[in-house]
Amino acid sequence: MEKKLEIYGARSIIEAINANQNIDKVLLLKSSKSSLTKSLVNLIIKKNISHSFVPIQRFERLKNKNHQGALAFLSPIKLVNIEELIDNSLKKNGNPTFILLDGITDVRNFGAIIRTAVAANIDGIIISQSNSAPINSDVA
């Protein structure tokens, strides 16, 4: 099962790119002239990430998000069962490390744990199917 994520805001997108997240495409507000947007555009070009400049109407559905005129679509997160995770990790690394989570329902806490796990080169995060924070753009 795969879930596609969106990241809102130039600063968040810059951080995701610098963390080597797989970004499929970035939409940028055509009328944006901020220095932060210019920095984002330079980074997108440097990293050869697909991007488009779009009118404000494309951002209307994001009225409750602080998008700052920038929206990124991340490659889907692949969710696998525990057996597949362990098998794949053992093939890549003879001594894999996992984080086991139970009852983490706050998306911001979940996102912080994921980012820490990535920074620490953790091989996988195991979550329960129920009583867990949803994997959505708020986690990113």
Buried (B, 14 or more C-beta within 10 A) or exposed (E): EEBEBBBBBBBBBBBBBEEEBEBEEBBBBEEBEEEBBEEBBEBBEEEEBEBEBBEEEBBEEBEEBEBBBBBBBBEEBEEEEEEEBBEBBEEEEEEBEBBEBEEBEEBEEBBEBBBEBEEEEBBBBEBEEEEBBEBBBBBB
